[in-house]
Amino acid sequence: MVFNIADSKLKKLKTFADWKLLLFLLLFLDVKLAVKVPAIIIIYLLQFNFKFGFGFKNSRLPLFYLIVMAIASVDLFLNLNFGNPHYLLVFFNGLLFWFMCILAIHQVKLSVENNAAITIHNTILVFFIINAVFSFLMLAHIIWETGAINPYTYQGEYQKYYIGTGDYIKGISFDTSTTNAVLNAFGVIYFLAVRKPAMVLVCMAVTLLTGSNFIDIALLLVFLFLFIFRSSKDQKSIIVVCAMFLVVFMAKISPQNNVYANETIKNIVHPQIVPLEAKPVVKAVLTPEEIKHQFAQHYIDSVSKVLSKKPGPKQAAWVNIPVAKTENGRILIPGPDINTKPYQTPTDTTSDQQVLINFIDQNKTQLPVSGQNKALPLLPGKAIATLQTVNYLGRHSAKIFTGAGIGNFSSKLAFRATGLGFAGGYPAKYVYIAQGFFANHLDLYLNFFSKNSGQHSLTNSPYSVYDQLLGEYGLLGLTAFIVFYLFFFAKHYKKLSYGLPLLLLLIPVLFIDYWFEQLSVIVFFELLLFLNIKETSLPAYTIYEN
């Protein structure tokens, strides 16, 4: 009898989720390519199938992937780049990344096809629970290390955390915190649609902890759309609670993040001209209570110095020192002086910055921005990068349709091939830097990221899927993405529940990184969309299984 019960529970556990898919997601979303490749190999050994099902009519997978590889191959011969062995290595590396995208999307599609919708829902649930546990453990480690209940306002350790605390909340992928923010923003929308309010709040909390202002704003816009057009009363209540989470986080937990976001928006709306060498001054944002505390501490320190010079027992000298109190009579306990060196932003040049500075010094005459003492509009680097791409194609009309080629203008691969340590290592003897990339996006990146940490923001990074497609694959590549990728999913918009808001969220998310090369966020988006298409294509009674 006992064995039968145990066997029954084991069978339920086996069918509860698609454990092969879960293993694949946990490994494939890891930041290291050395983990992603084995993840692909393992899932194909467990689920061997290479029937991709591409076709011009009712294609099983988005044709975009094949088209973009074809554009790159045509461009290789049009620009006569096949004669450069260093570039050929870059070219085949680029094709390999696109092929890995195909291998990954094929497997998530297979999992959705071969399992009941409830099984995939459970798999996604387990994934987000694991990711949340890792995220909260990372926060707990920071709290333990700093001894501060709220590390987002802790300025010690040379402001190692403080406004950048969210950068360390990386989740199960150990990738950038932005990756974690995007995944959990997807989770917020998904769990809102499948009516799991507890998981909505968990994912919202993790999203906020990463401190990504861009994702927060994008998510708020999607919330607004859902609130007005696609939500029940219960869902509206959850949306309001999530919005309150954001307000509390910005006002109480990380107020300096709020100031940073406001300044960034102000600079975009009213750009100014500043010299390149100008460095931003980061000011501490103090609450009225902290200001009083700081004043009292300075006062006690001053009195202590005076009394220490007078003869007599120290104990007697301290007796007459006034005790600092709040308006309610609560005694203020003296704390550390935040004006001392350990509480200020470090100004020392890091080893990574020194590598960039040395490169700039060696190539000053060829770097129009970072190598010269010119002035730039106080626009985010991402906006300047877009202007660079448009201007480059305007000056090189032959590249308008097929772009500059894989790794030649704007991509993670282009940065990696410099050998400067961007996005992983690259063999020194095969270093390759295309002139278009050298004088535009690389130059722009060097300008911002060779300076102090205040410039090292998401808004100053030229990374963008749109920039990559337009710069390296031209108008044909960008059009193929819109028609054969976005529309591949969007054509089901009348039936989609969470799929449509996910698409709306993806559109701004593509501005902030080279996500296809990242091999993480996109595959999870594809899994959610395939699942939503499958369940909304079934009879109504099978959509929400329990």
C-alpha angles and dihedrals in degrees: 000000000000091000091051092052092048091048091050092051091048091053091050090050091051092052096038092086141000096260093184090057092046091052090049093051093048092051101035094051091054113116095237120086087210087068098040094057095053088046089059092047094048095049092049091050090051095040107024110193133129099174097122095172099215116173142147090240119053093344112198092218130028111280088213092091094057093042095052090050090049091050090051091050093050090047091053090065097036092057093038092233094142090087093067111081091197091056093045088061089052091046096052091044088055093050089048091057091051091048090052087054088055092048091050098047090047091057096048089047090052091050092052091047096047099045137059114258091247090058092056090045089055091047091054091047092054091047093054092046091053091046092049092050091053091046094051091045089055090052091047090052091053091049090050092047096048099033087224121127088210110035089178088078096033110114099180127109089049090301091297088158117012108101090003097054091108090061088072095053095090103149128209093325094059084214123128117312087244089064089052090048093052094047092050092045086057087049093052092055094041097049091044089058096045090047103243101139096176091058091045089059093044092052091044090052092051091047090054093045090060088063095222105158092184094056091044091055093045090050091049090054091052089048089054091053092048094045092054102036114014117031142089124226091265092050091048089055091053091048090053091050091051090050089051089051088056094048092050092047094051095042103039113012102039109010093157088060088057091053090048092051092049092050092049092051091046091053091051094050095041108024118192133195116251132169116259093239092057113114125204118244112227111213124197114244107222129189119229088256091053092048090055090046092051092048092050092048093051089048093051091046091052094049090046091056092051094047093046088066093056121087121246138067115323092225092060091047093056094050094081097047110119114243115234112235138177123243088265092055096256113148114241113228110222113248137182120303105251090200091070122099099261088059097052131084109268114248097192116116111250123224091251091052091048090057089055093045091051090050091050091050091052094049104032096131092054098045109081095190113023093034097050134061096239131134128249131198110260089251123133112269089242091062091047089050091056090052089049091054094049092046092047093053089045090057093043105046092171089067097049095097104036101021130221094304136254111323093001103105122359124007144099087253091056090054093045093050091060089076090226093120099261114152094349137323129311130193108266095219091059098046111148130185120175115216094236091054093041095056096040127027097013091048091049093049091049090051094057104030098046088063130071123309092262087076095049097092136134090246092059095050115098091214112129136139091220091052090048094050095045096041099042103025101027128212090323091058094047091046091048089053093052096043103033101032114025094034090044086071100024093060087076092055095121091061102033119105109180091003095077097051088045089056090049090051093047093058095068092033089063088065094068108056147003090266099172090057089044089066094207123074096039096055090052091049089051091051092053093046094048090049093049092048091050097049095043090051091058126080112285094251092061098049098084107034121178 
